[in-house]
Structure formats: structure tokens, C-alpha cells
């Protein structure tokens, strides 16, 4: 039996779906803020000084893990569970510079954990995208926009080094 939307939704109890923010939160694909966030990702990729040093990917399975599975799991954990739970607290709903304290706390944790596996500058560089993921989770009350944006950002980051040879005329 094929796994479809109704089967997937029925397999998780409502509490889990709610806690993970697995709900359709409006028309986030038509949100001009979301379009700007996509454009920001493209500008970041184009601004990378040496894309070949951005990431080393070993095979298609590794690429799929980094581009699809890792963002999915990270967003379900951080924006779904952690940020969702913090939003149930009065202080978590408060805003600073347009961002909830729940988003700020979750993004700080997300960034701190990246220091374990990334050079310090790259780990610190995770903060801004993390704040964007959290912003869209809050804006649409759904984790889906955060997952889509995270996958998009990772796809560019990990695919650019693979594509460099196709577009570079004076490659070493």
C-alpha cells in the first residue's frame, strides 16, 4: 500500500503532529518573505569565495543524507519539538527584533551544537539561517517552511562544489 498524505497523518497521534508543528501553515510558498529567504540562499552560494572547500560529499547516499535527511531531522527536532515547546512558555512568545525568544533560544542551541562538527567560523555562520528557519516556523505555525528552506540551503551548499567543474572555465 503506497504511503500517502492521509496514511502518514493517521500514523502519528494528534499530540505528536501538534508538538512537531506538522500542520499546513497557510500559503508559505506564496509568501514574499519566503521568496526573499530563497534569494538570500542563492546570494550566499554565489558569494562563497571557494565553493570547492565548502563541503566534501562522498557518494550519492552521503549527498542524500546531507541534503534531505539531516535537514528533515534537524528541523523536526529543533523547530518542531524544541522551539514548539519553548513557544508554550510565556517568555518564549515574547519578541525581540521581530523574532520570538523561543526562536532565539533554539537557534542559539542549534548553532552551539554545530561547533562540535564544524570549524568555528562555519559553525557561527549557522546562526542566521537558523533564525530564518525559526522565523518561518513561527510565521506559519508550521515546520514545513523551515524544512523546505533548510533542504534548499543544504542543497546549494553541498551541490555547488559538485557543479563547480561544469561552470568553471579556468578551474584548477
C-alpha positions in Angstrom: 0.0 0.0 0.0 1.5 3.3 -1.0 2.3 5.9 1.7 0.1 8.9 1.1 -0.6 12.1 3.0 -3.7 10.6 4.8 -1.8 7.4 5.8 1.2 9.4 7.1 -1.1 11.8 9.1 -3.1 8.9 10.5 0.0 7.1 11.7 1.0 9.9 14.1 -1.2 10.8 17.1 -2.5 14.4 17.1 -0.3 15.3 20.0 2.8 14.4 18.1 1.7 16.2 15.0 0.8 19.2 17.0 4.1 19.2 19.0 6.2 18.8 15.8 4.2 21.6 14.1 3.2 19.2 11.3 0.4 21.4 10.0 -0.2 23.2 6.8 0.5 26.8 7.8 -1.1 28.8 5.1 0.5 29.7 1.8 4.1 29.8 2.7 5.2 29.1 -0.9 3.4 32.3 -1.9 5.0 34.4 1.0 7.3 37.1 -0.4 9.4 36.8 2.8 10.0 33.1 1.9 11.0 34.1 -1.6 13.5 36.6 -0.2 14.9 33.9 2.1 15.4 31.7 -1.0 17.1 34.5 -2.8 19.4 35.1 0.2 20.5 31.5 0.0 21.4 31.9 -3.7 23.3 35.1 -3.0 25.2 33.3 -0.2 26.2 30.4 -2.5 27.3 32.9 -5.2 29.3 34.8 -2.6 31.3 31.7 -1.4 34.9 32.5 -2.2 36.0 29.0 -2.7 32.9 26.7 -3.2 35.1 23.6 -3.6 36.1 24.0 0.0 32.5 24.3 1.2 31.9 20.6 1.6 33.2 17.2 0.7 30.5 14.7 -0.1 31.2 11.0 -0.5 28.7 9.4 -3.0 25.0 9.9 -3.7 23.9 8.3 -0.4 26.0 10.9 1.6 24.6 13.7 -0.5 21.0 12.5 0.1 21.8 12.3 3.8 23.1 15.8 4.0 20.6 17.4 1.7 17.4 15.6 2.6 17.5 13.5 5.8 19.7 15.8 8.0 17.6 18.9 7.4 14.4 17.0 8.0 15.5 15.5 11.3 17.1 18.7 12.5 14.0 20.8 11.8 11.7 18.3 13.4 13.9 18.3 16.5 14.8 21.9 16.8 12.0 23.9 15.1 9.3 21.2 15.8 10.0 20.0 19.3 12.4 22.4 21.0 11.0 25.7 19.5 7.5 24.4 19.8 7.9 23.6 23.5 9.5 26.9 24.2 6.6 28.7 22.5 4.3 27.2 25.1 6.1 29.3 27.7 5.1 33.0 28.1 8.6 34.2 27.7 9.1 32.1 24.5 6.3 34.0 22.8 7.8 37.4 23.5 9.5 39.1 20.6 12.9 40.8 20.2 13.6 42.4 16.8 10.7 40.5 15.3 11.9 37.1 16.5 10.4 35.1 19.3 12.6 34.3 22.3 11.8 30.6 21.5 13.4 31.1 18.1 16.4 32.9 19.6 17.0 30.2 22.2 16.5 27.4 19.8 18.9 29.0 17.2 21.5 29.5 19.9 21.3 25.9 20.8 21.4 24.8 17.2 24.4 26.9 16.5 26.2 25.8 19.6 25.9 22.2 18.6 27.4 22.9 15.2 30.7 23.8 16.9 31.1 20.1 17.6 31.4 19.2 13.9 32.4 22.5 12.1 35.2 25.0 12.1 34.3 27.9 14.4 33.5 30.4 11.6 31.3 28.0 9.7 29.5 26.9 13.0 28.8 30.6 13.8 27.6 31.1 10.3 24.7 28.7 11.0 23.1 31.2 13.3 21.5 33.5 10.7 19.9 30.6 8.6 18.7 29.0 11.9 17.0 32.3 12.8 15.3 32.3 9.4 14.1 28.7 9.8 12.7 29.6 13.2 11.1 32.8 11.8 9.2 30.8 9.2 8.2 28.2 11.7 6.7 31.0 13.8 5.2 33.0 10.9 3.3 30.0 9.5 2.9 27.9 12.7 4.3 25.0 10.8 7.6 23.3 10.5 7.2 22.6 6.7 8.6 26.0 5.6 11.6 25.5 7.8 12.2 22.0 6.4 11.9 23.3 2.8 14.2 26.2 3.4 16.8 24.1 5.2 16.8 21.5 2.4 17.2 24.3 -0.2 20.1 25.8 1.7 21.9 22.5 2.2 21.3 21.5 -1.5 23.1 24.6 -2.7 25.9 24.3 -0.1 26.6 20.7 -0.9 25.9 20.7 -4.7 27.9 23.8 -5.6 31.3 22.0 -5.2 30.0 19.2 -7.5 28.8 21.7 -10.1 31.9 23.9 -10.0 33.6 21.9 -12.7 30.7 22.3 -15.1 30.7 26.1 -14.9 34.3 27.0 -14.4 36.5 27.8 -17.4 39.8 28.2 -15.5 39.4 25.5 -12.9 42.5 24.0 -11.3 
